[in-house]
Amino acid sequence: MTATTEDAANAAQDHDYTDLHAPVVDWFDAHARDLPWRRPEAGAWGVMVSEFMLQQTPVARVLPVYEQWLKRWPRPADLAAEPSGEAVRAWGRLGYPRRALRLHGAASAIAERHGGDVPKEHAQLLALPGVGEYTAAAVASFAYGQRHAVLDTNVRRVFARAVNGRQYPPNATTAAERKLARMLVPADDATAARWAAATMELGALVCTARTPVCGRCPIADRCAWQRAGAPEHEGPPRRTQTYAGTDRQVRGRLLAVLRESDAPVPQAVLDRVWHEPVQRARALDGLVADGLVEPLAGGEYRLPQSRG
């Protein structure tokens, strides 16, 4: 936690930031993207599905998978009734497929504990498997219009610039950032929920990491970073990791073969996926350890068949 972040959070107690609320919310009302999980018909389940899918994955890649998912599983109980491997299969190439298992686990818990309806209470949401602080706050806010600090990477960047005068937030979310976010939440539930969505959208479309479009920002005249002359600070490290040749690529290829087959896949078929046997075996063992693949007698493999 940097001294700058701590000082800003403490100073916020004595500063009125309500002048940020109206321009940001008004901007959102005029410029928000029409996304299916923002429509009333999406419901809490649609919001939850989107939050799982959007973790580390851009909107453009999520949209087609999201629509197919909700068409197949319009309620949590629909997903819970099928094997977890079907969730992995439907996840396709969104990446980080353990999210599919976590979403299946959350759906099963909702069906068992909450009569098939996504719970409204923040504590109940947080108790669901695979649901962390951010997701619980996001579902409670976006689906049920509740007052919570919803703090993702985009929101953290907006607050770092507008309030802290820093170009980038710390690499990891700090207690001071959470404290500041709670102080900035509007007092009434309806405005708070709108504020949560608006600050996220502002960070995604205008206050971007590398090329912020400050001329389009509704709070540029109030932004501490702009008032300081937009000084450059050390930013988040650029991703230089290559995908080709990594265990992630091997895992992806193995999963692709298993997704495409309704029957168990023999070891010999998986052996053709990747030329290097040690790396291939390591990737396959990792998929088994993560619960994404089930080994069967006779050297065959399949997607997991567990329910609940």
Buried (B, 14 or more C-beta within 10 A) or exposed (E): EEEBBBEBBBEBEEEEBEEBBBBBBEBBEEBBEEBBBBEEEBBBBBBBBBBBBBBEBEBEBBBEBBEEBBEEBEBBBBBBBBBBBBBBBBBBEBBBBBBBBBBBBBBBBBBEEBEBBBBBEBEBBBEBEBBEBBBBBBBBBBBBBBBBBBBBBBBBBBBBBBBBBBBBBBEEBBEBBBBBBBBBBBEEBEBBBBBBBBBBBBBBBBBEBEEBEBEEBBBBEBBBBBEEEEEEEEBEEEEEEEEEEEEBBBBBBBBEBBBEBEEBBBEEBBEEBBEEEEBBBBBBEBBBEEBBBBBEEEEBBBBBEEEE
